[in-house]
Amino acid sequence: MHTLKVIFGGFLLLGVCLLLGRWIGGAAATVVATTIKYFLVLWLAATLVNMWVGVSKAGYSIKDEAPVALLVFAVPAIVAIGGDPLLAKLNNCSSLQIAESRTNLPIMSE
């Protein structure tokens, strides 16, 4: 149950980061990408702190806690990275605009 709460906390942190990024920098694809990078760093730090608490306070071994920490980090991180095109669609960007912003190359349309 604790693991699910921590993963949910990761989704909340992602939401807060995205809202702050949009509030500070707007809805540009580069702002979203930068926001996701900051989220990943913050979430990794939070995951490592959670692992440290599990080892030092709860009495789990690193061997027991490491796979759980990987799962806790991976679920929100995969959603953050994989949800980038979804967020762009919510911001009314087309797939071509997403691809163009990632490659910085003009895309030829028919």
Backbone bond lengths (Angstrom), bond angles and torsions (degrees), N, CA, C in turn:
res aa  C-N    CA-C-N  psi(-1)  N-CA   C-N-CA  omega(-1)  CA-C   N-CA-C  phi
1 M - - - 1.448 - - 1.532 111.00 -
2 H 1.332 116.20 -39.88 1.464 120.37 178.73 1.527 110.70 -60.90
3 T 1.321 116.15 -39.33 1.464 120.30 -179.55 1.526 110.71 -61.31
4 L 1.326 116.99 -42.96 1.467 120.48 178.75 1.528 111.40 -64.60
5 K 1.321 116.85 -37.93 1.463 119.97 177.66 1.521 111.34 -64.52
6 V 1.321 116.59 -40.48 1.461 119.94 -179.93 1.528 110.35 -68.47
7 I 1.323 117.73 -41.48 1.470 120.79 176.73 1.527 109.74 -61.58
8 F 1.322 117.49 -42.52 1.462 120.99 175.99 1.530 110.61 -60.35
9 G 1.329 116.40 -39.24 1.463 120.40 175.02 1.521 111.85 -60.55
10 G 1.328 117.23 -34.43 1.461 121.16 176.02 1.515 111.77 -64.87
11 F 1.330 116.60 -40.22 1.458 119.77 177.08 1.528 111.24 -66.86
12 L 1.327 116.50 -37.33 1.465 119.49 175.68 1.524 111.15 -63.81
13 L 1.322 116.81 -43.38 1.464 120.71 177.70 1.525 110.71 -61.64
14 L 1.326 117.26 -41.41 1.466 121.03 176.92 1.527 110.40 -59.93
15 G 1.310 116.87 -45.03 1.462 120.56 178.62 1.525 112.23 -61.96
16 V 1.316 116.54 -43.19 1.465 120.46 178.39 1.523 110.41 -63.41
17 C 1.334 116.69 -44.01 1.469 120.32 179.14 1.521 111.17 -61.52
18 L 1.326 117.20 -43.22 1.464 120.36 -179.73 1.524 111.59 -66.35
19 L 1.324 116.51 -39.89 1.467 119.20 177.69 1.523 111.17 -65.65
20 L 1.331 116.91 -44.00 1.465 119.83 177.49 1.522 111.70 -63.28
21 G 1.318 116.69 -41.30 1.458 120.36 178.82 1.515 111.65 -62.48
22 R 1.306 116.03 -42.13 1.466 119.60 178.99 1.523 110.90 -68.42
23 W 1.321 116.47 -38.77 1.457 120.83 -179.34 1.526 111.04 -67.77
24 I 1.321 116.78 -41.10 1.460 121.06 -177.43 1.526 111.85 -80.26
25 G 1.325 116.98 -44.61 1.458 118.94 -170.43 1.507 117.15 -116.52
26 G 1.305 118.64 -7.15 1.455 120.30 -178.69 1.517 111.51 96.93
27 A 1.337 115.16 -165.91 1.460 120.78 -173.42 1.522 112.92 -106.90
28 A 1.310 118.33 15.57 1.466 120.36 -179.23 1.526 110.34 -64.95
29 A 1.324 115.08 151.07 1.469 120.48 -178.07 1.526 111.28 -61.29
30 T 1.315 117.66 -34.40 1.473 119.69 179.90 1.519 110.89 -68.60
31 V 1.323 116.83 -34.10 1.465 120.32 177.93 1.518 110.05 -67.60
32 V 1.324 116.79 -42.50 1.470 120.89 178.72 1.521 110.09 -63.07
33 A 1.329 117.27 -42.84 1.467 120.62 179.64 1.524 110.81 -63.70
34 T 1.321 117.50 -42.49 1.464 120.85 178.08 1.521 110.71 -64.92
35 T 1.326 116.76 -40.81 1.459 121.07 178.45 1.525 110.89 -61.38
36 I 1.319 116.69 -41.46 1.464 120.12 179.25 1.524 110.78 -65.81
37 K 1.320 117.65 -37.51 1.472 120.24 176.37 1.527 110.88 -61.91
38 Y 1.340 117.06 -44.83 1.469 119.93 177.45 1.521 110.80 -62.92
39 F 1.328 116.78 -41.11 1.460 120.04 177.66 1.529 111.08 -58.83
40 L 1.335 116.93 -45.00 1.467 119.98 -177.96 1.523 111.56 -61.51
41 V 1.328 117.53 -39.66 1.463 120.62 178.32 1.531 110.34 -66.55
42 L 1.334 116.65 -46.66 1.465 120.06 179.06 1.529 111.53 -63.07
43 W 1.322 116.95 -41.27 1.457 120.93 -178.11 1.532 111.19 -69.17
44 L 1.326 117.29 -37.14 1.462 119.62 175.77 1.526 110.20 -62.87
45 A 1.332 117.28 -43.51 1.469 120.67 178.24 1.530 110.49 -61.94
46 A 1.320 117.30 -44.41 1.467 120.67 179.30 1.527 111.22 -64.24
47 T 1.317 117.27 -38.48 1.464 121.21 178.68 1.524 110.87 -65.60
48 L 1.319 116.80 -41.91 1.467 119.98 179.00 1.525 111.38 -67.05
49 V 1.333 117.57 -37.12 1.471 120.36 175.45 1.523 109.87 -64.29
50 N 1.326 116.87 -42.86 1.466 120.53 177.71 1.529 110.75 -61.47
51 M 1.324 117.43 -39.93 1.461 120.77 178.05 1.531 110.41 -65.57
52 W 1.334 116.11 -42.37 1.464 119.86 179.09 1.528 110.51 -60.86
53 V 1.323 117.30 -41.84 1.465 120.58 178.20 1.523 110.05 -63.83
54 G 1.310 117.32 -41.45 1.459 120.50 178.97 1.514 112.64 -62.82
55 V 1.337 116.71 -35.87 1.459 120.60 -179.43 1.525 111.12 -79.68
56 S 1.324 116.94 -46.88 1.467 119.50 -172.61 1.526 113.39 -82.84
57 K 1.309 118.30 -37.17 1.465 120.62 -175.08 1.529 113.34 -98.79
58 A 1.330 116.92 -40.82 1.465 120.08 -175.72 1.517 112.85 -88.12
59 G 1.327 116.60 -12.87 1.454 119.49 175.20 1.520 115.86 86.64
60 Y 1.321 118.23 11.31 1.462 119.98 176.37 1.522 109.49 -77.42
61 S 1.325 116.28 153.88 1.461 119.77 174.52 1.526 109.48 -84.67
62 I 1.308 116.09 160.52 1.465 119.95 177.25 1.523 109.56 -60.74
63 K 1.326 116.01 -36.65 1.467 120.97 178.69 1.531 111.32 -60.74
64 D 1.319 117.76 -36.90 1.463 121.64 178.32 1.524 112.11 -78.20
65 E 1.316 115.98 -35.50 1.463 120.65 -172.14 1.528 113.41 -84.25
66 A 1.332 117.87 -28.31 1.472 121.19 -175.26 1.536 113.31 -60.33
67 P 1.338 120.79 -46.72 1.473 118.84 178.79 1.530 112.81 -63.34
68 V 1.322 116.42 -35.06 1.459 120.13 178.25 1.528 109.76 -67.72
69 A 1.333 116.33 -41.72 1.464 120.41 178.26 1.529 110.76 -62.93
70 L 1.314 116.60 -39.18 1.465 120.02 177.61 1.525 110.80 -62.46
71 L 1.316 116.81 -44.34 1.463 121.17 178.10 1.526 111.06 -63.29
72 V 1.339 115.70 -45.37 1.463 121.03 -179.45 1.529 110.64 -60.23
73 F 1.327 117.32 -41.09 1.459 120.13 179.08 1.527 111.30 -73.12
74 A 1.325 116.71 -42.97 1.460 121.22 -169.63 1.528 113.75 -67.28
75 V 1.313 118.36 -39.76 1.470 119.95 -173.61 1.534 111.47 -61.73
76 P 1.332 120.40 -56.18 1.464 118.52 177.68 1.531 113.15 -66.85
77 A 1.340 117.47 -31.93 1.468 119.82 179.83 1.521 111.13 -66.29
78 I 1.318 117.44 -42.31 1.472 120.70 178.50 1.519 110.35 -65.09
79 V 1.319 117.07 -40.79 1.461 119.95 177.46 1.533 110.19 -63.96
80 A 1.333 116.79 -40.74 1.475 120.23 179.80 1.520 111.09 -63.78
81 I 1.308 116.82 -44.35 1.462 120.69 -177.95 1.530 110.81 -74.65
82 G 1.312 116.97 -44.58 1.458 121.21 -178.50 1.513 113.33 -77.09
83 G 1.314 117.60 -20.98 1.455 120.72 -179.62 1.504 113.95 -83.81
84 D 1.329 117.93 -1.55 1.460 121.57 -178.77 1.529 112.22 -57.21
85 P 1.337 120.07 -47.31 1.471 118.83 176.70 1.525 112.55 -63.68
86 L 1.337 117.05 -35.29 1.458 120.24 177.76 1.522 110.39 -64.06
87 L 1.333 116.96 -43.53 1.458 120.19 178.03 1.517 111.30 -62.64
88 A 1.316 116.41 -37.48 1.457 119.62 178.73 1.523 110.33 -65.38
89 K 1.333 117.52 -37.64 1.460 120.36 177.73 1.519 110.43 -65.62
90 L 1.327 115.84 -37.64 1.457 118.72 177.31 1.524 111.49 -66.72
91 N 1.313 116.77 -26.90 1.463 121.56 178.36 1.520 111.85 -91.23
92 N 1.332 117.62 15.00 1.462 124.19 177.14 1.525 113.16 63.74
93 C 1.302 117.45 37.19 1.466 121.57 173.55 1.525 107.82 -101.96
94 S 1.306 116.49 147.30 1.451 119.80 177.07 1.518 109.70 -90.08
95 S 1.328 116.56 167.17 1.463 121.23 177.17 1.513 110.89 -60.78
96 L 1.332 116.71 -35.16 1.459 119.66 179.21 1.521 111.21 -65.62
97 Q 1.329 117.39 -38.79 1.454 120.33 177.93 1.523 111.07 -66.29
98 I 1.328 116.99 -37.06 1.462 120.73 178.15 1.523 109.61 -64.51
99 A 1.331 116.35 -49.32 1.461 120.19 -179.35 1.519 110.91 -62.76
100 E 1.314 116.41 -39.75 1.463 119.75 -179.62 1.521 110.83 -65.81
101 S 1.314 118.09 -39.90 1.449 120.02 -178.87 1.530 111.80 -70.42
102 R 1.320 116.86 -26.95 1.464 119.47 -179.70 1.526 111.77 -81.97
103 T 1.293 117.98 -30.04 1.450 119.76 -177.16 1.518 112.61 -101.61
104 N 1.336 116.69 -17.27 1.465 122.01 -175.75 1.520 112.18 58.70
105 L 1.305 116.67 24.55 1.460 121.89 176.88 1.523 107.83 -115.70
106 P 1.307 117.28 143.86 1.461 118.03 177.03 1.523 110.52 -68.82
107 I 1.308 115.85 141.61 1.461 121.13 178.80 1.517 107.85 -104.61
108 M 1.304 114.98 130.10 1.462 120.29 -177.88 1.513 108.64 -83.75
109 S 1.304 115.67 130.66 1.469 119.72 176.97 1.519 108.66 -108.37
110 E 1.301 114.76 159.13 1.473 119.83 -175.86 1.494 112.12 -77.96
